[in-house]
């Protein structure tokens, strides 16, 4: 319709111009809108849209309806305006005339608005700000965008106003500047991001119970009934009698006595996954029956859930940064011209040598005939590349680009030319005369789509098995596939049986994977590097060994930095780097010597075992991170992780660079976990869940961030937590001193110079020689019912409060002047302080804070309160302890007069 409207306007303008010249009557020659419509489309449009007969519709009605459709949003759905204009709105920089460039830019903007039905979004005067923002967002070059933004921030519009006087302009400018200085507080309300699952805890791996976290309780307790259930399913647990029984008064003036204790393994199911302390937890056995296992402040603090320090975790921001180095690959030389097939006797003799060599390497003699039958069963052996038929794979289907129109096909016979495409000499290596001929396919590639990996080349193939019978079965299946697809093996470069092989510069045997000692010796014998090409080759070569070298990133960092500086102004190719000379400094020479010494101590990596338990150790410092993946064959959960028999699978380390240095502690702690799940998934995806060890106490908030976390940080944590959904794992807390492996390779960066330095310190003296005494800050009370200043409600207070309020119609007065409703004490709605104290008393239960339904039930049983559900809901929503332990939204804090004033009030509530 937009295009039709534009074409209709052009048609009418041309027709009017012709009528002015020829003198014709415009109404007599113009084609009406009704006649321009397709008859079938007009009938459907009139019946469904206008609900009139097509014979009675007029041009004015159709034009009015079309304008309404064009000016409205397409499909009644507002598109992503930012992405739309970012893609479609571009300034035409090839136009030399600046004025024409600007006019075309605004013309393109209006065209996009009309074509996408966004006239209502940008047509009015109130949408001028949004229109200006879209125009500025796509401006190029960057200098022009900065200049326009600066111009929009100034108040030039006030100076250009002709209606206001000069005095009025001065007053208005002053008011606007003062309004900008006023800071306005804004509050955000975030929706629920995680589902509220039932809280469950597993005791000693055999008994699953619901639990309730309570930071107001000093000890973790288990009721007498649950203790009896645990003894029935786990006969190994033994209780120890306390020398002095623990008798505590809980909320509601209820006394709880514990005469015995027991050490239990507690596995808590949380939103971030199952969490289990590394050691056993001391639990008191109380003489009351409760339906929940109470997690006290001792266990909560051990897991890092500290209500009083949650706000200290919200700071910093950052962005992910990645970097990499290009690697140049060179193809092997291919033979020129085909050769005839060798006699079968030569191939037979070469294969027999392979069998004899297998026997020399320890192949069992009783299995030799079976091996000989397998290797001679298929025609897969060759001594050189010969005139064999091509591999039996589907032919490549060439896909043409849009608009490509080949006249005679991509490949056709051309008898008049020797080459269908020119053949160009290409330099193969650094030798001057080492040239190769290659066909120029650029003309063909311009017409076809680019496809990656269209020429697969198999250099090496390794067949591995745990026992001999399985190996022979795999070998037979492998030769069958080679024969099916027409692939060939070189008998002079193959081996049928090896107990230790060198493959991809590594040595593989039954005990694990280690690096070639001869390769390590060659690295250690290298002199100090003198060119950037030698440094580049050295860094790229040792990068293959980083997964088995502890503390790799820090020691290689000076060499990598020197390489980046040397190649900063040129290409990162070996040929360009060969012409750049370097001289290593004292620090770089020390790093070079340290790296060579580390190569000799590289660890042996074990093979992943599906029956073993995989362990992930992560740790983070202010400037670095580290992770280690190990496996334990016979894992015993009752033995500390530091005493288990670990076998190394992989280790990684790195440093925070750029904006990563400004990340919060939560983001830094989550980074190595996310990297492990992203890059080491082949090690962590096992039949058994892997165990995740870390020493950060607030890890529970990493993958279940609170709503008070900044929005951009929470979004990043949620995106990272998506990577963990594919894994099965158990989180275990390890204290910092026990996390020796990961901790020692993340703390190394502590000797780095600080990112910010102090250049000047300005001291400002005070003119007041006797400053006023600072106000006394009240200490917040964590247990309001135990406070001596807490005033319990009395009947006299109820009577005095009722006297000043309007009594309800159904109210009755007792003999003691107390007003009741249906036998319950009436509490006026104006008595805010009295209602607050009643809510505190009803909220504090014997085993923790009560919920909303329980509070309403208790209050309705004794008191008559209007809108009691609303009052209770508001009260529970302001309890910080319930917010952090049971989930939900935290109400916004008001402005405090002195430091910690609001925190103290919220804690008392």
Secondary structure, DSSP 8 states (H G I E B T S, - for coil): -HHHHHHHHHHHHHHHHHHHHH---HHHHS--HHHHS-HHHHHHHIIIII-S-TTT--HHHHHHHHHHHHHS-GGG----HHHHHHHH----TT---HHHHHHHHHHHHHHHHHHTT-HHHHSSGGGHHHHHHHHHHT-SSHHHHHHHHHHHHS-HHHHT-SSS-HHHHHHHHHHHHHHHHS-----------S-----EEEETTTEEEEEEE-TT-SSEEE-HHHHHHHHHH-TT---EEEEEEEEEEETTTEEEEEEEEEEE-EEEEETTEEEEESS-EEEEEESS--SSEEE-HHHHHHTT--GGGGGGG----------------------SS------HHHHHHHHHHHHHHHHHTT--GGGHHHHHHHHTSSS-EESS--S----S-------B-TT---SS-SS---TT-S-SS-EEEEE-SSSTT-EEEEE--HHHHTTB---S--S----------SSHHHHHHHHHHHHHHHHHHT--EEGGG--S--SSEEETTEEEETTEEEE-HHHHHHHHT-----BHHHHHHHHHHHGGGGGGSTTHHHHHHHHHHHHHHHTTTS--SHHHHTT-B----HHHHHHHHHHHHHHHT---B----TTSEEEEEEEE-SSEEEEEEEEESS--TTS-GGGS-EEEEEEEEEE--GGGGG--HHHHHHHHHHHHHHH-HHHH--SS-EEEEE--TTGGGTSS--TTS-HHHHHHHHHHHHHGGG--EEEEE--TTT-HHHHHTTGGGGGS--SS----------S-SS-----------S-GGG-TT-----HHHHHHHHHTS---TT-EE-TTS-EEETTEEE--TT-HHHHHHHHHHHHEETTEE--HHHHHHHHHHHEE-TTHHHHHHHHHHT-HHHHHHH----------SSTTHHHHHHHH-
